[in-house]
Amino acid sequence: MIERIDPDGLAPPSGFAHAVAVDRGRIVFLAGQTALDAGGRVVGDGVVEQFERALGNLLTALRAAGGEPEHLVSLTVYAVDLGDYRARARELGAVWRKLAGRRYPAMAAVGVSRLWDPEALVEVQGVAAVPS
């Protein structure tokens, strides 16, 4: 079972859960995904397009491990331009809801100077608890 916990006394979460508890299931660690297409090329001109592809890649890996988006318990987003990422929060939230629904994992966004692929603007890495 996965329980999302948002305690009183903390600011209301928007697009994340403050804590996620898991009491059973198979833990799946998902490697960082960027906006790579099947040919290994980064696609998408901006952070929103690249986030959509990167999240889609992460969810493809999760599904291959037997999971679904609601099984995500933790997600870290690495962004080359954190200011641009924050400025597009509404668009990014719409992408999240389209691909993953309205159940949010515990999340963090981290600004980085660059990613493995120089063209990549964003990378997502996650952990899921898939029911046994």
SULMOMO-V359438 format. One record per backbone hydrogen bond with DSSP energy under -1.0 kcal/mol. NH is the residue of the N-H (numbers start at 1). CO is the residue of the C=O. If there is no record, write none. Layout:
BEGIN
NH:CO / NH:CO
END
This chain:
BEGIN
3:21 / 5:19 / 10:7 / 17:105 / 19:5 / 21:3 / 23:1 / 26:130 / 28:128 / 30:126 / 33:124 / 37:41 / 40:37 / 43:35 / 50:46 / 51:47 / 52:48 / 53:49 / 54:50 / 55:51 / 56:52 / 57:53 / 58:54 / 59:55 / 60:56 / 61:57 / 62:58 / 63:59 / 64:60 / 65:61 / 66:63 / 67:62 / 71:68 / 72:69 / 73:127 / 74:127 / 75:106 / 76:125 / 77:108 / 78:123 / 79:110 / 80:121 / 85:81 / 86:82 / 87:83 / 88:84 / 89:86 / 92:88 / 93:89 / 94:90 / 95:91 / 96:92 / 97:93 / 98:94 / 99:95 / 100:96 / 106:73 / 108:75 / 110:77 / 112:79 / 120:117 / 123:78 / 124:33 / 125:76 / 126:30 / 127:74 / 128:28 / 129:71 / 130:26
END
